[in-house]
Amino acid sequence: MLSRLILSQFSHSRYLSTVTNAWREKLSQGPSLKSFIEQTVNQVSHEPTLPPYLNDYEPFDSLKHTKRRVYFDVYGCQMNENDTDIAYTFLDKHGGYERVNNENDADIVLLMTCSIREGAEQKIWNKLQSLGHRKRMRSPYAPAFQIGVLGCMAERLKEKLIEREKVVDVVCGPDAYRSLPNLLDQTLLMSDQKGINTLLSVDETYADITPLRYDVNNRRAFVSIMRGCNNMCAFCIVPFTRGRERSRPMSSILDELRYLVDLGIKDVTLLGQNVNSYCDKSEMNISLHTTKNLSRGFKENYKTNLTKGSIRFATLLDQASQISSELRIRFTSPHPKDFPDDLIHVMYNHPNICKSIHLPCQSGSTRILELMRRGYSKEAYLSLVEHIRSVIPNIAFSSDFIAGFCSETEEDHHDTLDVINRVRYNFLYSFPYSMREKTKAHYHLNDDIPFDIKSQRHLEIHELFRHHAHLINQSYIGQIQLCLVEGSSKRAPDLEVAGRNDYNTRVIFSKQLPNNDEILQPGDYVQVRIDSATSQTLKGTPLKRTTLKEFQSFMNNTCC
């Protein structure tokens, strides 16, 4: 009996050994852990790579095929507009692709998506259903039709996009645009395969890429200076779809700004999910390094080394403003905690930095702000606004507010209305609260405010803002403001142009100067006398072409 038991155990051990060896051999022939984890190194490799399961296939040769026509359908924020240009730059560099401005002309439709609210995602699902119908009805003799989902929704819902909408060919996250050409090429060659790359990176900033500008007549541009967010606000999905904060080297940003000035760009917006937390640790010139300082009364929700030197946003903004005195500079979207005094004084000291700040508040209730994990109180926010106005009296504020966050009471809502009354915003974005999966609120709070109450509070916020915005704009009547011409107005394209003033307010005026046959063109700086106003738009009379420097001199003499 004992011998049979020993023999049985020995046979079982041999069997396990055989199976283990066979399994090890099989594993050695498959993808390694390295294939699934993006390496983090000081020097990022920018060579295009394919997933291991595509390496055996012959690469798509663009020289053997006619160019495929690509249409980008962009949803969401300015960051997505900039990402669209980055994504197309990789397609153009790869070759074989041509961007078109009409979806019906396209062989490939790429949706640049947003996940910030449920309504934004629902628009994408509806669009995919429409594109799926078009794909199924396409003639078998027509070129293959591909559908791709890019951006935040691609990262958040990658499995659902493939499983729910069978028509999606490519899913590409915000840190994976380098792989987009290969994903499209290989899914074209293998129509039964889906191309997915949604890896988030700790160092990808696309610093080596100068985005191709599709609208060459536009004299405004966006420049991404950092990506990701560390704030982990309870309501926000961005840290999970865009990853952790990382900043471009300042030198690459300044080079891009010089390039844009050479192209005739007159207005640049510096972009980032938390733009004023910019932190460049790559610069070797320690004379440019500063330590991080928070706004008074504010705190961070994550650990950071406040003593370590690096290039901060105030230094970048100062350097950027010196590239050209004729280049207007804006930035969005900041966090109120990152407005130290040196940043405020840089804005005051440079005439070409627009006197307009987007200062997201989200709620006027200190209790709700604590639940949101915003890192400040109502009093600290109002104190910051007052401090900024003491340094820059003519500053314009815009903001974001959420109506009906978890457990919000009528008293909390009235605190929000009180902040709007006291700050008096030039512009404001408000939305009924939409709970997002993966967020702190999703795991720890209850979305307990009925939708009709959220909608009513949202409406009250919007109406109060419109009231104050109308009063602010009426106060501009009779003023002479500097406006940058963007293009023809929509209502009277043959007679009027539309431009923007320093506060980013839309201004409509005649395209012909008085007593002059000159026709104003996009990119012209114009002195405009404001004649009338609504809560959203100003109308005026153009007086003369000018420059930023000349207008500043005019204002200094007028004030004196």
Secondary structure as GFF3:
##gff-version 3
##sequence-region A 1 560
A	DSSP	alpha_helix	2	29	.	.	.	ID=ss1
A	DSSP	three_ten_helix	33	35	.	.	.	ID=ss2
A	DSSP	three_ten_helix	52	54	.	.	.	ID=ss3
A	DSSP	three_ten_helix	62	64	.	.	.	ID=ss4
A	DSSP	beta_strand	68	74	.	.	.	ID=ss5
A	DSSP	alpha_helix	78	94	.	.	.	ID=ss6
A	DSSP	beta_strand	97	99	.	.	.	ID=ss7
A	DSSP	three_ten_helix	103	105	.	.	.	ID=ss8
A	DSSP	beta_strand	108	113	.	.	.	ID=ss9
A	DSSP	alpha_helix	118	137	.	.	.	ID=ss10
A	DSSP	beta_strand	146	151	.	.	.	ID=ss11
A	DSSP	alpha_helix	152	156	.	.	.	ID=ss12
A	DSSP	alpha_helix	158	164	.	.	.	ID=ss13
A	DSSP	beta_strand	170	172	.	.	.	ID=ss14
A	DSSP	three_ten_helix	177	179	.	.	.	ID=ss15
A	DSSP	alpha_helix	180	189	.	.	.	ID=ss16
A	DSSP	beta_strand	195	197	.	.	.	ID=ss17
A	DSSP	beta_strand	220	224	.	.	.	ID=ss18
A	DSSP	beta_strand	226	227	.	.	.	ID=ss19
A	DSSP	alpha_helix	238	242	.	.	.	ID=ss20
A	DSSP	beta_strand	246	247	.	.	.	ID=ss21
A	DSSP	alpha_helix	250	262	.	.	.	ID=ss22
A	DSSP	beta_strand	267	271	.	.	.	ID=ss23
A	DSSP	three_ten_helix	275	277	.	.	.	ID=ss24
A	DSSP	beta_strand	279	280	.	.	.	ID=ss25
A	DSSP	three_ten_helix	286	288	.	.	.	ID=ss26
A	DSSP	beta_strand	311	312	.	.	.	ID=ss27
A	DSSP	alpha_helix	313	321	.	.	.	ID=ss28
A	DSSP	beta_strand	328	332	.	.	.	ID=ss29
A	DSSP	three_ten_helix	336	338	.	.	.	ID=ss30
A	DSSP	alpha_helix	341	349	.	.	.	ID=ss31
A	DSSP	beta_strand	356	358	.	.	.	ID=ss32
A	DSSP	alpha_helix	366	372	.	.	.	ID=ss33
A	DSSP	alpha_helix	378	391	.	.	.	ID=ss34
A	DSSP	beta_strand	396	403	.	.	.	ID=ss35
A	DSSP	alpha_helix	410	423	.	.	.	ID=ss36
A	DSSP	beta_strand	427	432	.	.	.	ID=ss37
A	DSSP	alpha_helix	440	444	.	.	.	ID=ss38
A	DSSP	alpha_helix	451	474	.	.	.	ID=ss39
A	DSSP	beta_strand	480	488	.	.	.	ID=ss40
A	DSSP	beta_strand	496	500	.	.	.	ID=ss41
A	DSSP	beta_strand	506	510	.	.	.	ID=ss42
A	DSSP	beta_strand	525	533	.	.	.	ID=ss43
A	DSSP	beta_strand	537	546	.	.	.	ID=ss44
A	DSSP	alpha_helix	548	559	.	.	.	ID=ss45
###
